[in-house]
Every structure is written in C-alpha cells, then in structure tokens.
Amino acid sequence: MSNSSSADQLVDRRLLQRKLSFWRVVAFFFLIVLIGGLGWRLSGVGTPTALTPHIARLSIQGMITGDRGTLKLIDEIAKSSARGVILSIDSPGGTTTGAEKLYDAIRRLAAKKPVVAVVGTMAASGAYIAALASDRIVAHGNSLVGSIGVLIQYPNIAKLLDTIGVKIDAVKSSPLKAEPSGYEATSPQVRQVLTSLVDDSYTWFKNLVKKQRDLNDAELAAVDDGRVFTGRQALKVKLIDQIGGQREAIAWLVHEKGVPAGLPVRDWKGKTSLERLGLLGFSAKIAEVFGFSGLASAFDRVEASRESRLLDGLLSIWQVGNVD
C-alpha cells in the first residue's frame, strides 16, 4: 500500500511539474510578445512607407527645441510619396532657435509638398512660428494663437543670498562674462545687452509674421504685443486663414492643391529608443501600449512641464504667468 501511494505521489508530482513547465513556457512566450510589441511601437516600425500615396500628418506638440529627430522626420516626409502634409500643432512654443530650425525645415518641405497647419488647443510663440511655415493655417474657434514675442528668463536670488549672509565671488575676464548671473542685481549694462538680444530676435519674429501673413505695418502693430488670440479673433486679424480642423484642411488640399480625394491620413512618428526616454516618458509609452490613453497624457503633461523648466537661451513660449 505504501509503495502504491508513493508511486501515485510521484506521478502526481511529475504531472504538476509538467503543468508548471507548460505555464512557464506560455508566460515566457507572452512576455516575449509584450516586449516585441513595445519595441515595435517605440522603434517607429509603424511609420508609413515612403512608397504609398497618402496625406502625411506630423504632430508638433510640447516644448519646441528643434530636435534632430523631428527635423530628420520632416526631411523624410519631403522624400516620401506623401501628396500633402498636415501639421497638427498643439504647443505653447519653446526656444526661439528651435522654432527657427523647425520653420526652416517646414519651409523646405513646403517647397516640395503642400503643407497646412491645423491648430489644436494652442499654437503660441515658437509654435506659431512653425505654423507660419505652412501654406495655410486652420484653427478651431477657441484655439489660442499668436503670442508674438521673445523673452529671457532667469532667477535672481541676490536678496535671498544677502538675507542668509552668502556672497558669490567670481573672477571674470570681462564685466559681461557669464551675465546675467542671478547672484547679484542685474546692472543697467547687462540689462541693455539682454534687451538688445530680445529686440533683435523680436524684430526677426515680427518680420516673419509680416511676410508670411502679408500684413502691413498697422496690421502687424495690432498683433505683435505678445497677446494670444482665439481662433475667431485670429481670423479677423489675419493670423490664420480659416476656422476648422482636419476635415477643412484636407478639403483645402484636395480642392486647392490637387491632392487626390480619399487618400488615407497617416501619422509620421520618429523613432524612440528606450534609453532616450526618461521615467515619465517611458511610463507614458507603457500606458499608451496598454490602451490607457488618459494616463499616458497625464505622464506626458508632467514631462512637458519638467522640460519647460529646463529651457535655456531666448524663448518664444507662452504660459499663464509668463510675460512675452
């Protein structure tokens, strides 16, 4: 009886081991599929082929820095079989130099294919510079557009240092080296230099608006004070061409630029490697893969807020509390 019981236990144990081995294999298989799917989504393998006629849609979102990935993607669209391009813009702007790079790249693209900008919630400052590069600007009635201006921001903690009895000493080759420092009150000479930088870039921005929107001096003066306009207001002051969205943009491409009707609209996205993503960015991608779009958007907003605090140099950006 004892031998029979031991034999039964041995058989049961082997069956259990086989079941565990089976489920280990199944779990490992699904893990491989999950990793492969995530890698596929992040690598940009789904980017539309350059050989199939379509309307390319490129999203300009978050902080504009003129990153190489976006500029490369614009060049690839120019070489593709896309018959027209929709710039889907939803951004408060970014660095002025980054916006300039983006503008130049889009103008090169527009020389080869018709480009229409569609404004979502906002195309302000540097994002409006990107929109200016298109052949036509379409915005919703309640979109925010404009914020024509440039600024330099830097913290000044001189009073705080005085309060706690700390002084920062420096040996400089010249008075204007490493200014503004933020460790002492901004001198009139430094402020004059900074003002000249802002004024020069501001003049460039205004001339861009005047040229691309075909404004006279009086029309430009009415919109160049840094304010944002709703889409309806922007239409009246000639900052946009039409109230609407993607449907109206496609209709314009078809009827005015000869793009064949019925072409699919395909998103062009750059390749993103895991090592280039921060913790928040990686979390957003994971949430997106599993279909939690709301959570992914929340991660993206926090990441965008973090990036905005790290911008250096001349800024063309609009946020509540900023003065352009």
N, C-alpha and C positions, 0 to 999 in steps of 0.2 A: 504494500500500500504506500509505503514511504517512497519507494523507488518510482512508483507511478506518479505520485504527487510531485516529486522533484522534476520528473520528465515534463509534466504539464506546465510547471512553472518556467522551465527552460524554454519551452515552445512559446509560452505567452511573452516571455522577455524578448525573444527573438522577433516575434511579431510586433511588439511595441517598438523595438529598435528600428525595424523596417519602416514603420509608420513615421517615427520621428525623422528618419533619414529622408523619407519622401517629402515631408513638410519642410525640412531644411532646404531641400533642393528647390521646392516651389517658392519658398521665401527668398532664396538667393536669386532665382530667376526674376521675380518681380522687382527685387532690388536693382538688378542689372537694367531691367526695362525702365525703372524710375530714373536711374542715373543717366541712362541713354537719352530718355525723353527730355530731362532737364538740360543735358548738354546740347541737345538739338535745338531747344528753344533759346539757349544762351548764345549759341555759336552763330546764329543767323542763317542756318542752312535753309530756313524757310523763305529767305529773301527771294523775290520773284526773279525768274530767269530773264536775262537781258534780251532773249530772242523772241519773246511773246509780246505782241502788241497789247498795250494796256495803258491806263492812266496811273501814273505813279503818285503815291501820297507820302509825303515826308513830314513828320511831326517835329516842330520846333517847340520844345517845352522846357520849363525850368530855367535855370541860370544859363545865359549865353556866354560862352567863353571862347568860341571859335575853335573848339577841339578838333584835332586831326581826324577823328573818326567821322564826324559829321561832314567835314569838308571833303573827305575821301568819298563818302556816300553820295554827295552831290555830284562829284565828278563821274561816279559810276552810273548814276541816272542819266547824265548827259550822253554817255556812250551806249546806253541801252536802247531797246526798241519801244520805250515809253513814248506815246504820242502826245502827251501833255502831262503837266505836273501840278498837283495841288499841294501847297504849303499849308499845313494845318498848324496854326500858331496859337499857343497859349502860354505866354511868358511875360514876366514883368521887366525883362531886359537882362543886363549883365555888364560885362566890361565893354567899354567903348571900342577898344581894339578888337575884341572878339566879335562884336557886332559888325565892325568894318570888314573883317575877314569873311564873315558869313555873307554880307552884302555882295562883296566882290565875287564870291563863288556862285551865288544865285544869279548874278548878272551874266556870268559866263554860261550858266545853264540856260537862262532865258534867251541867249543868242542862238541856241540850238532848238529849244522846245518852248512852246507857250507855257507860262507859269502864272498861276492865280493863287493868291494868298487868301485863306479863309480863317478869320479870327474867331477864336472860341471865347473864353472869358476875357482875355486881355492880350493886347499887343502894344506894350508900352515901352518907351525909350528904345533900348537896343533891339527889342523885338519889333518895334515899329520900323526901325532901320532895315531889318530883314524883310518886312512886308513891302517896304519901298522898292526893293529889288525886283519884285514881281511885276508882271504886266498889268495886273488888275488886283484890287483889294476888295474883298467881300467881308462884311462883318454883320453879326446879329445886332438887332436894335439896342440891346442892353450890353453889348461888349464894351470894354474900355479900350480906347485907342488914343495914341498920342504921347504925352509926356515928353515933349521935345526939349531936351536939356542934358547937361552933363554936370557931375559933381565929384568932388574928392571928399571922402570922409576919413577921419582919424580920431582916435580917442585922445583927449588931453587930460592927464592926471596930475598936472603940476600942483594944483591946490591940495589934492589928496596927499601928495608927497610932502608938501610943506607942513601939513597938519600932523603927519606922523614923524616928521623930522628926518626925511630921507632926501638926499640930493644926488642926482646922477651926474657925474663928471664925464667929460669927453674931450679927447684931443682930436681936432679935425684939421684937415688940410686947408679948408676954406669955410667961411661962415655959413654957406648954404649947403654944405655937405650933410647928407642924411637928415634933411629937413623936409617936412615937419617931424620933429622927434616925439612929440606928445608928452615929453618930460618937463617942458617949460612952456611958458606962454608964447604963442606964435607972434613973432616980431613983424612989424609992418613990411620989412623987406621980404620975409618969407611969404607973407600973405600976398604980396604983389606978384611974386613969382608963381604961386599957386593959381592966382586969379588969371594970369596970362595963359597958363596951361588950359584951364577950364574954358576961357574965352576962345582960344584957338580951336579947340575941339567943338565947342558950341557953334562957332561960325561954320565949321565943316558940316555939322549936322543940319543946320538951317539951310545951307546951300543945297544939300542933298534933297531936303524936303521941297524946296522951291523948284528945283529942276525936275524931280520925278513927279511931283503933283501939279506942275505947271501953274505955280502961284505967282502973283505979282507981289510987290513989297508990302502993300497994305494987307493983302490976304495972309501973307506969312506972319506979319506982326500980330495978327489976330489969333494965331495959334501957337506961337513959339515961346510962350511964357511958362512952360513946364506943366501945364494942367493936362488932365486926361479928359476925354470926351466920350460920351456914349456913342454907339454906332449911329444913331439918328442925328446927333449933333455933328458927328464927324462927317457925315454925308453932306450936310449943309455947308460946312467949311472946306469941303473938297479934300479931306484927308483920306476918304475911302471912295469907292466907285459905286457900291451897291449894298443894299440891305439884303441879307440872306445867309445861306450856308453852303454846304457841299453841293446840294442839288442845283442851286443857281450858278455855282462855279462850273459845274460840268456842262450846264446848258450854254454858258458863255464859251467854253472850249469847243463845243460842238458847232454852235451857230456862227461864232465869230472867228474861230481859228481852224475850222475844218477838221477837227478831231472826229473820227467815226463814232456815231452813236452806238451805245450798247457795249462799249469796251469795259472790261472789269476794272475796278479800282483796287490797286494792290499796294499794301504798305511796304515801304522800304525801311528796314531797320539795320543798324550797324551791328557788327559782331561784338559780343560782350563776353570776355573771359572771366572765370570765377575770381582770379586773383585781382582783377581790376575793380571788383565790387567791394564796397565796404559792408559792414554788418547789416546796416539798414537796407542797402541796395540789394544784397543777397536775399534778405528776408522778403523783400518786395517781389523778387523774381520767384521765390519758392511759393509765395501766396498766389501769384499770378498763374503758375503752372497748375496749382490745385483748384483754380477757379474762384479764389477769394479776392475778387477784384477790389472790393471796398477796403479790405485790409492792405492790399498792395498799394492802393492810392494813398492810404494813411502813411505807410512807410515812406513813399516817395515824397510826400509833402514835408515830412520831418527831415529827410535827407536834403531836400532843396533848401529848407530853412537853414540847415547847417552849412551848406555850400555858400549861401549868400553872405554869411558872416566871414567867409574866408577870402572874399574877392579883394584883390589889390588893384591899385592904379586908378585911372579915370573910369568912372562908372556912368553908364547910361541905363538907369534902373529906376523903377517906380515901386514903392511900397508905402503903405499907410505909415505916416510918421517921417518919411523921407522928404527932403526938400530938393527939387530938381532945379 
